[in-house]
Amino acid sequence: MEITGEDLKLLTLFESVTGVMPSDMIMLEGGIVFLVDAPVLGKAIGKKGANIQRLRIKLNKNVLVSQDNDEPESFVRGFFNNIEILSFEIREAPGQKVAFVTIPDSQRGIAIGKGGMRVKAAKAFLKRKFGTDLSLKTRRVG
């Protein structure tokens, strides 16, 4: 991961507000997504999301904080932690690796996020961390 001066400022601001150093971050059109290690996720978010609110105000951008993981399935499950994942499968073809994630149709909007921010961040992190593409599918449940 190559860190620019702007990235360093954002990482430092995140640490000063939350007391936690993020393991990775990505800037998107809709906002910024930070990854933190699982044991400090609660501290990074703050009581009732207070740290996230402070960051949103300081940056004047949407801010998402998610759990980092070194295993693709655990990473995806942590990233979409408030969404029921019906199935997860990684398929490999020569020169390509794709994670197929199936979620309930009713939770599609939550998975995509405001302006597509959540799904775009998930795709970018999967590509960067694991060299894997993401295919998000929905299924009617019940």
C-alpha positions, 0 to 999 in steps of 0.5 A, spaced: 500 500 500 502 506 497 501 512 502 500 519 500 501 525 504 493 526 504 492 519 506 497 520 512 493 526 514 487 522 514 490 516 518 493 521 523 486 524 524 483 517 525 488 515 530 487 522 534 480 522 534 479 514 536 485 512 539 486 507 534 491 506 528 487 503 522 490 498 518 488 500 512 483 506 508 480 507 502 478 514 499 471 514 495 467 519 492 462 518 497 467 518 503 472 514 507 472 507 509 477 505 515 479 498 517 481 496 524 483 490 527 477 486 531 479 487 538 479 495 537 473 495 533 469 498 538 474 503 541 474 506 534 467 506 533 466 509 540 460 509 545 454 510 540 458 511 534 461 518 537 467 517 534 464 516 527 460 522 528 466 526 530 470 524 524 464 525 519 464 532 522 471 534 522 472 531 515 465 533 512 465 526 509 461 520 510 465 515 514 465 507 515 469 503 520 470 496 519 473 490 521 480 488 518 481 480 517 487 476 513 482 471 511 477 473 505 471 470 508 472 472 515 473 479 512 467 479 507 463 477 513 466 482 518 465 488 512 458 486 511 457 484 519 450 487 519 447 483 513 446 476 513 450 472 508 447 466 505 453 463 502 460 465 500 464 461 495 471 463 492 472 461 485 478 461 481 480 461 474 486 462 470 488 469 472 482 471 476 479 469 483 472 471 484 468 471 491 461 470 490 457 473 496 449 471 496 445 476 501 437 476 502 434 481 497 431 485 502 438 487 505 441 489 498 440 497 499 444 496 506 450 492 502 450 497 497 450 503 501 449 510 500 451 512 493 454 505 492 460 506 497 460 500 501 460 495 496 465 499 492 469 499 498 469 492 499 471 490 492 477 495 492 479 492 499 478 485 496 482 486 490 488 490 494 488 485 500 487 478 496 487 479 489 480 477 489 474 480 485 467 481 488 460 478 486 454 480 490 448 476 489 441 477 492 436 471 493 429 472 495 428 469 502 421 467 505 
